[in-house]
Amino acid sequence: MSPTPPARDTPSGIEPPPIAASLGGLYDAWVRSDLPDSAAENEFVAALDRLDGVQHLPEVVVDTRREHGGSAPAQPVPTPAASRPKPAEPAPSTPAPVASGGGILRSSVIMASGTIVSRLMGVLRVVLLAHIIGLNTVPASVWDTANNLPNLIYLLLAGGVINAVLVPQITRALREADGGKAFTDALLTRAMILLAAITVVLMLGSPYLYRIFDGTNDPARLRLGIAFTLVCLPQLFFYGAYTLLGEVLNARSRFGALMWAPVLANIVSILGLFVLWGMSDPGTIQQADGWSWAEILVLAGSATLGIAAQAAILIVPLRRSGYRFAINWRFRGLEARATTKIAGWALGAVAVQQVGQIVTSRVLNAVPEDFGGKAAQSYAFLLFMMPHSVITLSLVTALYTRLSHAAHRGDRSAVADDLTLGMRLSGVSTVAVTIGSFVLIGPIAIAMFGTRNNAGASVADATIAMCLGMIPFTMCVLIQRVCYAFSDAIRPFYLQVVCTAIAIPFTLLAALLPVQAVGAGVAGAQSLSYIIEATVAWFLVRRHLGRVPGNGVLRTYGRLALAALVASLTVAIVFYFTLGIFTPSSPLQSRSVALLETLIGVPLFCLVYVSTAKLLHVPEIESLLARVRAVTGRVRRTA
């Protein structure tokens, strides 16, 4: 399954208007109150369904004048699947820039399913890791710092550049006679050579590299950290290969494989953890001086092998999409001047971000054992990112190619409508998680990590503080993609400067808090920086696009917040009268009770949240429910 193709040149030379433009008219009508709420919502649900390619609900009110230009009045019109027009097939001689099929939500569902499986396996991996080496222990923080270094360095050296450059450039190149193959080959050749050279150089300098992120003077801790870093650094090359190949797939609107590939990485890593568990004494390897080289190689080597497998598996869908990589040493036609300028600003933004990461890492690595240091913060970030990865990131990835096409056409109205659409659809998860975290994160964290060494509580405190910034964080991601779609890396650079300038001083202030509050303080500093960055970004993007209909977003978020509050209150009441988590003698000290609360609380919250949002006529919920009903009906018919 793949998304609805954006408007493109047709044999007649007429470019069909994007569905997003019709959404803009619905937004305008709603904001101006030209339609009553119910009628406006019905029209918006219908537009979402047209965008998504889902069979409409029976008796959806559709104004036929909007679609056919006639004078027929609005009337209930059933829209059976057979009557929907099929997407136009591309000319055989030109590779289609995007695949035909369903729409944004459909592609998001494919990606979200892969992300859900990957994240669940990631949870299993970190729980198993915490059981083997502990959570608030020195080896846990050392491993977390070393294993994250390749990802941080990759982001510094190439990640921002790839996001800023690759999809927009390949999207443009797809219109060339060869479907952009020569351009893509040359770009991948240059990038792979650069990544390989940098990886080798950094591996030689691993003793100095680790010291940047951990200011310890403990010889055993330094030895372990340097050894982990040396074995983990090859991940830098494979992270780069995974992202490069994935962005080529994204530009061709092949989204699913990119989200399913991390499942393989988690499988390899989990197998390595089982081997480590069988060969080691947990009491010994929870000390910095208790590690042998064999144990270091099993843990770090399996993690590196997993990232390599994650990259290699993308070769299969690339071949199926019609692209076969061939080394191209001729770098002409890469629009070097424009690309270098964009890449330079994107690199600067990531460099600024990494300055903040270094400060954060050193503050957390200075936290004593049992009080929520670097590893606890990373596990909190895993919980924070789960809903973002499952819903928002899948949505953003599907939208980005559309944004790039619209930006390339100069259609700022379509970009504004897609941005607003992304904010409204992502709000379904971000609003719920922000409010629901206050009652659900505690049981989830303790069920995952237990109460030994204050593990679950330290993760829960940091996660709740992070969730306060989830909505603005998502806004920043969406607005950043809008800027990159216009090949504008200057605004994201200044936005990152704002974010880091706020985060660093408040992170340093958090280091002065009591040790048990440092982790939550650092997370809170990051949330505050997201809030300020999102505020500035909103004004910048409105100035750039000219019109971004925001009233509909506020209306949707208000209703979703009310639904989330009702759901949170319901869960809290159930907990209070059944398990009494708010009493001084809280049974949350029991991991089994926390697991029971998680199994009861999460489904109950989701049920009440969705039901309340439906009663409040939130159109995004209606569209998602329509998708679920359509998929369920298809499964039943197949069975």
Beta strands, then each sheet from edge to edge (+ up, - down):
strand 1: 61-62
strand 2: 75-76
sheet 1: 1+ 2-
end
